[in-house]
Amino acid sequence: MIIPVGDENVVGGAKPIFSYAFIVLNVLIFIFHISLGSIEAITQFANDFGAIPSEILRFEDLYTLGTSIFLHGGFMHLAGNMLFLWLFADNIEANAGNLHFLFFYLLGGLVASLAHVFLTDTPDIPTVGASGAISAVMGAYMVCFPKSKIRMMILILFKSFYIPAILFLGFWFAQQIFSSFAVTDSEQGGVAWWAHIGGFVFGVLYALLFFKNKPKAEYNYV
């Protein structure tokens, strides 16, 4: 198994306050969620605060478009999302500034959720997860730092190598496109492919408009 474990961090710029705060917040909410105890209570919490597309289309419980991006369906779901948030968000926040990043992240999550609402084939299942907002961050990263190096780890061999961010993110996005057409959401266990795609495209477009002309970054390897 090969996973990303690091990247080149921007030298200078804004401190990644919200990038790390979102990680802490997601973890705390997950701990609270699973601490509810019974399966019924855990399921009800997800139903109450996850975004259910059929309800959103009826203009019901619109607040869940925001709350859903801080919920996760299991430990591996949380761990994967937080890994990618940790990898990519700090450089975008350093480049954009703290408040601008906060606005961008939340707006990216909203756009990604709406993409899923309009295109999913499972409209009655609650949608949870930060991956739509994180996909927006990844799209912006590809625009702002295409030459940054992503450190990949071969777990079974405990060896690492670096690849350009544009290659890693381009492959990731192509995988989301292929999966969205190859299988339905229900066939893939409810993976919200269109939230990933919508968030990533939003991040690319937003970065081209508002982030691209920032001063050229310097890097430190991590």
C-alpha positions as a Python dict, from the first residue, in 0.01 Angstrom:
ca = {
    (1, 'M'): (0, 0, 0),
    (2, 'I'): (127, 347, -93),
    (3, 'I'): (2, 656, 88),
    (4, 'P'): (104, 1026, 96),
    (5, 'V'): (278, 1119, 420),
    (6, 'G'): (423, 1467, 362),
    (7, 'D'): (484, 1756, 127),
    (8, 'E'): (694, 2068, 90),
    (9, 'N'): (573, 2331, 336),
    (10, 'V'): (562, 2699, 245),
    (11, 'V'): (816, 2915, 425),
    (12, 'G'): (644, 3221, 569),
    (13, 'G'): (288, 3329, 509),
    (14, 'A'): (-2, 3291, 750),
    (15, 'K'): (17, 3035, 1028),
    (16, 'P'): (-217, 2740, 957),
    (17, 'I'): (-451, 2818, 1246),
    (18, 'F'): (-774, 2705, 1083),
    (19, 'S'): (-613, 2412, 901),
    (20, 'Y'): (-514, 2253, 1230),
    (21, 'A'): (-823, 2376, 1415),
    (22, 'F'): (-1042, 2192, 1165),
    (23, 'I'): (-849, 1871, 1231),
    (24, 'V'): (-901, 1906, 1605),
    (25, 'L'): (-1267, 1996, 1561),
    (26, 'N'): (-1335, 1698, 1335),
    (27, 'V'): (-1166, 1461, 1578),
    (28, 'L'): (-1356, 1598, 1878),
    (29, 'I'): (-1690, 1575, 1700),
    (30, 'F'): (-1612, 1217, 1596),
    (31, 'I'): (-1526, 1123, 1955),
    (32, 'F'): (-1851, 1278, 2075),
    (33, 'H'): (-2045, 1101, 1798),
    (34, 'I'): (-1919, 753, 1881),
    (35, 'S'): (-1951, 822, 2255),
    (36, 'L'): (-2328, 836, 2215),
    (37, 'G'): (-2315, 462, 2268),
    (38, 'S'): (-2602, 284, 2104),
    (39, 'I'): (-2628, 226, 1729),
    (40, 'E'): (-2965, 399, 1737),
    (41, 'A'): (-2825, 716, 1892),
    (42, 'I'): (-2524, 723, 1659),
    (43, 'T'): (-2748, 674, 1356),
    (44, 'Q'): (-2992, 940, 1472),
    (45, 'F'): (-2709, 1191, 1517),
    (46, 'A'): (-2597, 1127, 1158),
    (47, 'N'): (-2955, 1163, 1036),
    (48, 'D'): (-2998, 1489, 1225),
    (49, 'F'): (-2675, 1656, 1115),
    (50, 'G'): (-2581, 1477, 792),
    (51, 'A'): (-2703, 1630, 466),
    (52, 'I'): (-2987, 1426, 314),
    (53, 'P'): (-3013, 1527, -54),
    (54, 'S'): (-3388, 1468, -87),
    (55, 'E'): (-3450, 1698, 211),
    (56, 'I'): (-3214, 1967, 82),
    (57, 'L'): (-3399, 1967, -249),
    (58, 'R'): (-3719, 2033, -55),
    (59, 'F'): (-3538, 2321, 123),
    (60, 'E'): (-3552, 2134, 454),
    (61, 'D'): (-3271, 2123, 712),
    (62, 'L'): (-3043, 2341, 501),
    (63, 'Y'): (-2811, 2384, 801),
    (64, 'T'): (-2692, 2027, 742),
    (65, 'L'): (-2500, 2145, 436),
    (66, 'G'): (-2262, 2296, 692),
    (67, 'T'): (-2279, 2047, 978),
    (68, 'S'): (-2231, 1745, 753),
    (69, 'I'): (-1875, 1844, 661),
    (70, 'F'): (-1768, 1794, 1025),
    (71, 'L'): (-1909, 1443, 1065),
    (72, 'H'): (-1752, 1110, 968),
    (73, 'G'): (-1884, 761, 927),
    (74, 'G'): (-1599, 570, 1089),
    (75, 'F'): (-1239, 587, 1206),
    (76, 'M'): (-1084, 514, 864),
    (77, 'H'): (-1309, 774, 701),
    (78, 'L'): (-1191, 1030, 956),
    (79, 'A'): (-825, 927, 938),
    (80, 'G'): (-810, 945, 558),
    (81, 'N'): (-973, 1286, 545),
    (82, 'M'): (-761, 1431, 823),
    (83, 'L'): (-443, 1303, 657),
    (84, 'F'): (-528, 1488, 336),
    (85, 'L'): (-638, 1799, 527),
    (86, 'W'): (-308, 1799, 717),
    (87, 'L'): (-108, 1752, 398),
    (88, 'F'): (-263, 2021, 180),
    (89, 'A'): (-448, 2282, 384),
    (90, 'D'): (-154, 2449, 561),
    (91, 'N'): (9, 2568, 238),
    (92, 'I'): (-320, 2709, 108),
    (93, 'E'): (-383, 2892, 435),
    (94, 'A'): (-26, 3024, 435),
    (95, 'N'): (-84, 3155, 84),
    (96, 'A'): (-436, 3290, 126),
    (97, 'G'): (-437, 3420, 482),
    (98, 'N'): (-637, 3289, 775),
    (99, 'L'): (-979, 3447, 723),
    (100, 'H'): (-967, 3404, 346),
    (101, 'F'): (-885, 3036, 394),
    (102, 'L'): (-1172, 2996, 640),
    (103, 'F'): (-1416, 3144, 389),
    (104, 'F'): (-1272, 2933, 105),
    (105, 'Y'): (-1286, 2607, 301),
    (106, 'L'): (-1645, 2649, 415),
    (107, 'L'): (-1760, 2766, 72),
    (108, 'G'): (-1580, 2472, -89),
    (109, 'G'): (-1759, 2234, 145),
    (110, 'L'): (-2093, 2392, 57),
    (111, 'V'): (-2032, 2371, -318),
    (112, 'A'): (-1916, 2010, -289),
    (113, 'S'): (-2222, 1915, -85),
    (114, 'L'): (-2453, 2075, -342),
    (115, 'A'): (-2279, 1887, -624),
    (116, 'H'): (-2358, 1564, -442),
    (117, 'V'): (-2716, 1673, -367),
    (118, 'F'): (-2792, 1733, -734),
    (119, 'L'): (-2607, 1435, -883),
    (120, 'T'): (-2626, 1147, -634),
    (121, 'D'): (-2832, 834, -697),
    (122, 'T'): (-2882, 781, -320),
    (123, 'P'): (-3090, 1089, -229),
    (124, 'D'): (-3231, 952, 96),
    (125, 'I'): (-2900, 858, 261),
    (126, 'P'): (-2733, 1114, 493),
    (127, 'T'): (-2404, 1247, 358),
    (128, 'V'): (-2121, 1305, 605),
    (129, 'G'): (-1754, 1387, 570),
    (130, 'A'): (-1505, 1667, 514),
    (131, 'S'): (-1381, 1526, 183),
    (132, 'G'): (-1572, 1777, -32),
    (133, 'A'): (-1412, 2074, 142),
    (134, 'I'): (-1075, 1898, 141),
    (135, 'S'): (-1114, 1831, -232),
    (136, 'A'): (-1151, 2206, -280),
    (137, 'V'): (-824, 2254, -92),
    (138, 'M'): (-658, 1993, -314),
    (139, 'G'): (-782, 2167, -629),
    (140, 'A'): (-640, 2496, -507),
    (141, 'Y'): (-313, 2325, -415),
    (142, 'M'): (-271, 2195, -770),
    (143, 'V'): (-305, 2548, -905),
    (144, 'C'): (-89, 2721, -647),
    (145, 'F'): (183, 2459, -589),
    (146, 'P'): (198, 2227, -892),
    (147, 'K'): (575, 2179, -855),
    (148, 'S'): (563, 2100, -485),
    (149, 'K'): (676, 1748, -401),
    (150, 'I'): (447, 1497, -229),
    (151, 'R'): (624, 1235, -18),
    (152, 'M'): (480, 888, -77),
    (153, 'M'): (539, 597, 160),
    (154, 'I'): (543, 229, 59),
    (155, 'L'): (413, 90, 386),
    (156, 'I'): (518, -271, 345),
    (157, 'L'): (878, -168, 269),
    (158, 'F'): (893, 145, 488),
    (159, 'K'): (1049, 331, 195),
    (160, 'S'): (948, 669, 60),
    (161, 'F'): (980, 865, -264),
    (162, 'Y'): (864, 1203, -394),
    (163, 'I'): (634, 1286, -685),
    (164, 'P'): (518, 1626, -816),
    (165, 'A'): (193, 1751, -667),
    (166, 'I'): (40, 1802, -1009),
    (167, 'L'): (94, 1432, -1089),
    (168, 'F'): (-47, 1308, -758),
    (169, 'L'): (-350, 1539, -766),
    (170, 'G'): (-413, 1488, -1136),
    (171, 'F'): (-421, 1112, -1087),
    (172, 'W'): (-647, 1148, -783),
    (173, 'F'): (-894, 1363, -975),
    (174, 'A'): (-893, 1127, -1274),
    (175, 'Q'): (-973, 843, -1034),
    (176, 'Q'): (-1274, 1033, -899),
    (177, 'I'): (-1403, 1099, -1252),
    (178, 'F'): (-1361, 736, -1354),
    (179, 'S'): (-1529, 608, -1038),
    (180, 'S'): (-1824, 845, -1073),
    (181, 'F'): (-1909, 700, -1415),
    (182, 'A'): (-1796, 341, -1361),
    (183, 'V'): (-2013, 276, -1056),
    (184, 'T'): (-2301, 436, -873),
    (185, 'D'): (-2276, 582, -524),
    (186, 'S'): (-2471, 289, -384),
    (187, 'E'): (-2243, 32, -551),
    (188, 'Q'): (-1938, 193, -390),
    (189, 'G'): (-2080, 191, -38),
    (190, 'G'): (-2205, 547, -55),
    (191, 'V'): (-1884, 724, -160),
    (192, 'A'): (-1983, 1077, -265),
    (193, 'W'): (-1778, 1097, -585),
    (194, 'W'): (-1958, 1407, -708),
    (195, 'A'): (-1879, 1592, -386),
    (196, 'H'): (-1511, 1517, -450),
    (197, 'I'): (-1535, 1629, -812),
    (198, 'G'): (-1741, 1937, -737),
    (199, 'G'): (-1512, 2044, -456),
    (200, 'F'): (-1196, 1992, -661),
    (201, 'V'): (-1327, 2187, -963),
    (202, 'F'): (-1440, 2468, -733),
    (203, 'G'): (-1095, 2478, -572),
    (204, 'V'): (-920, 2498, -909),
    (205, 'L'): (-1143, 2779, -1034),
    (206, 'Y'): (-1130, 2973, -708),
    (207, 'A'): (-751, 2950, -693),
    (208, 'L'): (-717, 3067, -1052),
    (209, 'L'): (-926, 3373, -967),
    (210, 'F'): (-802, 3459, -619),
    (211, 'F'): (-486, 3267, -520),
    (212, 'K'): (-271, 3232, -831),
    (213, 'N'): (-104, 3574, -823),
    (214, 'K'): (34, 3545, -471),
    (215, 'P'): (414, 3581, -428),
    (216, 'K'): (614, 3274, -527),
    (217, 'A'): (651, 3040, -231),
    (218, 'E'): (969, 2899, -83),
    (219, 'Y'): (960, 2547, 59),
    (220, 'N'): (1095, 2331, 336),
    (221, 'Y'): (1081, 1953, 301),
    (222, 'V'): (885, 1757, 563),
}
